[in-house]
Amino acid sequence: MGIVRVGTCSWTDKTMVKAWYPPAATDAEARLRYYADRFDTVEVDSTFYALPDARTVEHWAERTPDGFVFHVKSFGLMTEHSVDPRVLEEPLASMEHSLTSHGRVTRPSEDMLAATFDAFLERIEPLRAADKLGGILMQFPPYFRADAPAEERRNLAYLDRAAARLEGYRVLVEFRDPSWVAGPRRESTLDFLRDRGLVYVSVDEPQFADRARMPPLAEATTDWAVVRLHGRNRDTWFARTESAAERFDYLYTAEELGQWEAPVRRLADETEVTWVLFNNCRHDYAPRNAREMSEILADLTPGPVAPDDPRPGEQDRLF
């Protein structure tokens, strides 16, 4: 039986800062220390939008206790997303690439892509040096599909190249199109990941009768398992929102969390560590649900148990 470690997919969302942190947590250092007293893992999502500042990453390592683990979401170009050209520094900005109709950087040359991977790994090195780096999340876009044989071969080849560039790191693979796990392709996809030591990321997200979405498939392909819970807000899932937190504006009920207890326990039976990460980082929803899930799985979760400080006027409520 392995252990389960529970956390959130951000600790810096503006609405989370306002709703969850005590008034005394007035700066980035205080907030991260407060978070690390209550959870032993977190996902960094800001790295999807821009390469992180190396000094900032050093601060993350310095401000968290031994044993704390950061999972880091890969920069968008690494997973075939387009990115804002304003976030690119030299020499990346001058390398060969295309632009979308909206002026976003896409289709980087092989040289630019290789340099992007190298720069990303260089920036997160302080976490690895401090033994606080967990997995690198490769979350692929919905148009990264496996519907047609040629498309599947092309995208699997890209996964192979990406895995080679990240050799020696834990790589977490999240698909956003269900063609990867539909019918007989499910086992072939999982076998592909197993053969390369890549972690399949299980997800919870809204389901629609008229639109195919990733099913809540709990599978382990390595000695780690990962579950990311995005919330079930059907109204915002396909909407254009000002922030990612608005899209994931959802508070799980106790019954909905309970639906994941048996799958997570099964994953823990099959692995050394199962990471459960809440991406509903709107208001206090993610830390509240993470605390509730930790209580459901209390016999498997060795993380911090410090109580959350009550907000002013909320002394009767501890998340």
C-alpha positions as CSV (number, residue, x, y, z in Angstrom):
1,M,0.0,0.0,0.0
2,G,1.4,3.3,-1.0
3,I,0.8,6.8,0.4
4,V,-1.5,9.6,-0.9
5,R,-0.3,13.2,-1.0
6,V,-2.9,15.9,-1.5
7,G,-2.5,19.5,-2.5
8,T,-3.7,22.2,-4.9
9,C,-2.7,23.3,-8.4
10,S,-1.9,26.8,-7.3
11,W,-1.3,28.8,-4.1
12,T,-1.3,32.3,-5.6
13,D,-4.7,32.8,-7.4
14,K,-6.0,36.2,-6.4
15,T,-9.4,34.9,-5.3
16,M,-7.7,32.2,-3.2
17,V,-5.4,34.8,-1.6
18,K,-8.4,36.8,-0.6
19,A,-10.6,34.0,0.6
20,W,-8.2,31.5,2.2
21,Y,-5.1,33.2,3.6
22,P,-5.2,35.0,6.9
23,P,-4.7,38.7,6.9
24,A,-1.2,38.3,8.4
25,A,-0.1,36.5,5.2
26,T,0.7,39.8,3.4
27,D,3.4,38.7,0.9
28,A,4.5,35.8,-1.3
29,E,6.8,34.4,1.3
30,A,4.2,34.4,4.1
31,R,1.6,32.8,1.9
32,L,3.9,30.0,0.7
33,R,5.0,29.2,4.2
34,Y,1.3,29.2,5.4
35,Y,0.4,26.8,2.5
36,A,3.3,24.5,3.3
37,D,2.3,24.2,6.9
38,R,-1.0,22.7,5.7
39,F,-0.1,20.7,2.6
40,D,3.0,18.9,1.6
41,T,2.7,19.3,-2.2
42,V,1.6,21.9,-4.7
43,E,1.5,22.3,-8.5
44,V,3.0,25.4,-10.1
45,D,0.7,26.5,-12.9
46,S,2.3,29.9,-13.7
47,T,5.1,28.1,-15.6
48,F,2.6,27.2,-18.3
49,Y,2.3,30.9,-19.3
50,A,5.9,31.9,-19.1
51,L,9.3,30.5,-18.2
52,P,9.9,31.1,-14.5
53,D,12.4,33.4,-13.0
54,A,15.3,31.3,-11.6
55,R,15.5,33.4,-8.4
56,T,11.8,33.0,-7.8
57,V,12.2,29.2,-8.1
58,E,15.1,29.4,-5.5
59,H,12.7,31.2,-3.2
60,W,10.2,28.4,-3.5
61,A,12.8,25.9,-2.5
62,E,14.1,28.1,0.4
63,R,10.6,28.8,1.9
64,T,9.3,25.3,2.1
65,P,10.3,22.5,4.5
66,D,12.3,19.4,3.7
67,G,10.1,16.9,1.9
68,F,7.8,19.4,0.3
69,V,7.2,18.7,-3.4
70,F,6.5,21.0,-6.3
71,H,5.0,19.6,-9.5
72,V,5.6,22.0,-12.3
73,K,3.4,22.5,-15.3
74,S,5.4,22.7,-18.5
75,F,5.7,25.9,-20.6
76,G,3.0,26.1,-23.3
77,L,5.4,25.7,-26.2
78,M,6.5,22.3,-24.8
79,T,3.0,20.9,-25.3
80,E,2.1,22.4,-28.7
81,H,0.2,25.3,-27.3
82,S,0.6,28.8,-28.7
83,V,2.1,31.4,-26.4
84,D,2.2,35.2,-26.1
85,P,5.3,36.5,-27.8
86,R,5.8,39.0,-25.1
87,V,6.8,36.3,-22.6
88,L,9.7,35.1,-24.8
89,E,13.2,36.2,-23.9
90,E,16.2,36.2,-26.2
91,P,17.5,34.1,-27.8
92,L,14.2,32.2,-27.9
93,A,12.3,35.2,-29.3
94,S,14.5,35.4,-32.4
95,M,14.4,31.7,-33.3
96,E,12.3,30.4,-36.1
97,H,8.6,30.0,-35.5
98,S,5.1,30.8,-36.9
99,L,2.4,33.1,-35.6
100,T,-1.3,32.4,-35.3
101,S,-3.9,34.8,-36.7
102,H,-4.0,36.4,-33.3
103,G,-0.2,36.9,-33.3
104,R,0.7,34.2,-30.8
105,V,3.8,32.1,-31.2
106,T,3.2,28.6,-32.6
107,R,5.0,25.8,-34.5
108,P,8.5,26.5,-33.1
109,S,11.4,25.2,-35.1
110,E,13.2,22.1,-33.7
111,D,16.0,24.4,-32.5
112,M,13.6,26.7,-30.8
113,L,11.8,23.8,-29.2
114,A,15.0,22.2,-28.0
115,A,16.1,25.5,-26.5
116,T,12.8,25.9,-24.8
117,F,13.1,22.6,-23.1
118,D,16.6,23.4,-22.0
119,A,15.7,26.8,-20.7
120,F,12.7,25.4,-18.7
121,L,14.8,22.7,-17.1
122,E,17.5,25.2,-16.2
123,R,15.0,27.5,-14.5
124,I,13.5,24.8,-12.4
125,E,16.9,23.3,-11.4
126,P,16.8,24.9,-7.9
127,L,13.8,22.6,-7.0
128,R,15.6,19.6,-8.3
129,A,18.8,20.5,-6.4
130,A,16.8,20.9,-3.2
131,D,15.1,17.5,-3.8
132,K,11.7,19.2,-4.0
133,L,10.9,18.6,-7.7
134,G,8.1,16.2,-8.3
135,G,6.8,15.7,-11.8
136,I,6.8,17.9,-14.9
137,L,3.2,18.1,-16.1
138,M,2.8,17.8,-19.9
139,Q,-0.9,18.9,-20.4
140,F,-1.7,18.6,-24.0
141,P,-4.3,20.6,-25.8
142,P,-7.7,19.2,-26.9
143,Y,-6.5,19.2,-30.5
144,F,-3.6,16.8,-29.6
145,R,-5.7,13.8,-30.6
146,A,-5.5,10.2,-31.6
147,D,-8.6,9.8,-33.9
148,A,-6.8,8.9,-37.1
149,P,-3.8,6.5,-37.4
150,A,-1.6,9.2,-39.0
151,E,-2.5,11.7,-36.3
152,E,-1.9,9.2,-33.5
153,R,1.5,8.2,-34.9
154,R,2.5,11.8,-35.3
155,N,1.5,12.7,-31.7
156,L,3.0,9.6,-30.2
157,A,6.3,10.5,-31.9
158,Y,6.1,13.9,-30.4
159,L,5.6,12.4,-27.0
160,D,8.6,10.2,-27.6
161,R,10.8,13.2,-28.4
162,A,9.5,15.1,-25.4
163,A,10.2,12.2,-23.1
164,A,13.7,12.0,-24.5
165,R,14.3,15.7,-23.8
166,L,13.0,15.2,-20.2
167,E,15.0,12.0,-19.6
168,G,15.8,11.7,-15.9
169,Y,12.7,13.6,-14.8
170,R,9.2,12.4,-13.8
171,V,6.9,13.2,-16.7
172,L,3.2,13.5,-16.0
173,V,1.0,13.2,-19.2
174,E,-2.5,14.7,-19.2
175,F,-4.6,14.2,-22.3
176,R,-7.5,16.5,-22.9
177,D,-9.1,14.6,-25.8
178,P,-10.8,11.2,-25.0
179,S,-9.7,9.6,-28.3
180,W,-6.6,8.5,-26.3
181,V,-8.6,6.3,-24.0
182,A,-11.5,5.3,-26.3
183,G,-12.1,1.6,-27.0
184,P,-9.0,-0.5,-27.7
185,R,-6.8,2.6,-27.9
186,R,-7.1,2.8,-24.1
187,E,-4.8,-0.1,-23.5
188,S,-2.4,0.8,-26.3
189,T,-2.1,4.4,-24.9
190,L,-1.5,3.1,-21.3
191,D,1.0,0.6,-22.6
192,F,2.9,3.3,-24.5
193,L,3.2,5.3,-21.3
194,R,4.2,2.3,-19.2
195,D,6.9,1.3,-21.6
196,R,8.4,4.8,-21.4
197,G,7.9,5.4,-17.6
198,L,5.5,8.2,-18.2
199,V,2.7,8.9,-15.7
200,Y,-0.8,8.8,-16.9
201,V,-2.8,11.7,-15.3
202,S,-6.3,10.8,-14.3
203,V,-8.7,13.7,-14.4
204,D,-12.1,14.7,-13.0
205,E,-13.9,17.3,-15.2
206,P,-17.5,18.1,-16.4
207,Q,-19.1,15.5,-18.6
208,F,-21.5,16.4,-21.4
209,A,-24.1,14.3,-23.3
210,D,-23.2,16.1,-26.6
211,R,-19.5,16.6,-26.3
212,A,-16.8,14.0,-25.6
213,R,-14.7,14.8,-22.6
214,M,-11.9,12.9,-20.8
215,P,-13.6,10.3,-18.6
216,P,-12.7,9.9,-14.9
217,L,-10.4,7.0,-15.7
218,A,-8.2,6.1,-12.7
219,E,-5.1,4.3,-14.1
220,A,-1.4,3.9,-13.0
221,T,1.3,3.5,-15.5
222,T,4.3,3.9,-13.1
223,D,5.0,3.7,-9.4
224,W,3.4,7.1,-9.2
225,A,-0.2,7.9,-9.9
226,V,-1.7,11.4,-10.4
227,V,-5.3,12.6,-10.1
228,R,-6.1,16.2,-11.1
229,L,-9.6,17.4,-10.2
230,H,-10.7,20.3,-12.3
231,G,-14.2,20.8,-10.9
232,R,-17.5,20.1,-12.7
233,N,-18.7,23.5,-13.7
234,R,-20.4,22.9,-17.0
235,D,-21.3,26.5,-17.5
236,T,-17.7,27.8,-17.6
237,W,-15.9,24.8,-19.1
238,F,-16.1,26.1,-22.7
239,A,-16.5,29.7,-21.9
240,R,-14.0,32.5,-22.5
241,T,-13.1,33.6,-19.0
242,E,-10.7,36.3,-17.8
243,S,-8.8,33.8,-15.7
244,A,-8.3,30.0,-15.4
245,A,-9.8,30.2,-11.9
246,E,-13.1,31.3,-13.3
247,R,-13.2,28.3,-15.6
248,F,-12.7,26.0,-12.6
249,D,-15.1,27.8,-10.4
250,Y,-16.5,24.7,-8.5
251,L,-16.7,23.4,-5.0
252,Y,-16.9,19.6,-4.8
253,T,-19.5,18.2,-2.4
254,A,-18.7,15.5,0.1
255,E,-20.5,13.0,-2.0
256,E,-18.5,13.9,-5.1
257,L,-15.2,13.6,-3.3
258,G,-16.4,10.3,-2.0
259,Q,-16.7,9.1,-5.6
260,W,-13.0,9.3,-5.8
261,E,-12.2,7.5,-2.6
262,A,-12.2,3.9,-3.9
263,P,-10.3,4.8,-7.2
264,V,-7.6,6.6,-5.2
265,R,-7.3,3.8,-2.7
266,R,-7.0,1.3,-5.6
267,L,-4.3,3.5,-7.2
268,A,-2.5,3.6,-3.8
269,D,-2.6,-0.2,-3.8
270,E,-0.8,-0.2,-7.1
271,T,1.8,2.5,-6.6
272,E,4.3,4.0,-4.1
273,V,2.7,7.5,-4.2
274,T,-0.6,8.8,-5.5
275,W,-0.8,12.6,-5.9
276,V,-4.3,14.2,-5.7
277,L,-4.2,17.8,-6.9
278,F,-7.2,20.1,-6.9
279,N,-7.4,22.6,-9.7
280,N,-10.6,24.3,-8.7
281,C,-8.5,27.3,-7.4
282,R,-11.4,29.7,-7.1
283,H,-11.9,31.4,-3.7
284,D,-11.0,28.8,-1.0
285,Y,-12.4,25.9,-3.0
286,A,-9.2,24.0,-3.8
287,P,-7.7,24.0,-0.3
288,R,-11.1,23.3,1.3
289,N,-11.6,20.3,-0.9
290,A,-8.0,19.2,-0.5
291,R,-8.4,19.3,3.3
292,E,-11.7,17.3,3.0
293,M,-10.0,14.7,0.7
294,S,-7.1,14.4,3.1
295,E,-9.6,13.6,5.9
296,I,-11.4,11.0,3.7
297,L,-8.0,9.3,3.1
298,A,-6.5,10.1,6.5
299,D,-5.0,6.6,6.9
300,L,-3.0,7.1,3.7
301,T,-2.0,10.8,3.9
302,P,1.2,11.6,5.9
303,G,1.1,15.3,5.1
304,P,0.9,18.4,7.5
305,V,-2.1,18.7,9.7
306,A,-2.0,22.3,10.9
307,P,-5.5,23.8,11.0
308,D,-6.3,26.7,8.7
309,D,-6.7,30.0,10.4
310,P,-10.3,31.3,10.5
311,R,-11.0,34.3,8.4
312,P,-12.3,37.4,10.2
313,G,-15.9,36.8,11.1
314,E,-15.6,33.0,10.3
315,Q,-14.3,31.7,13.6
316,D,-16.9,28.9,13.5
317,R,-15.6,27.6,10.2
318,L,-12.3,25.9,9.5
319,F,-11.8,24.7,6.0
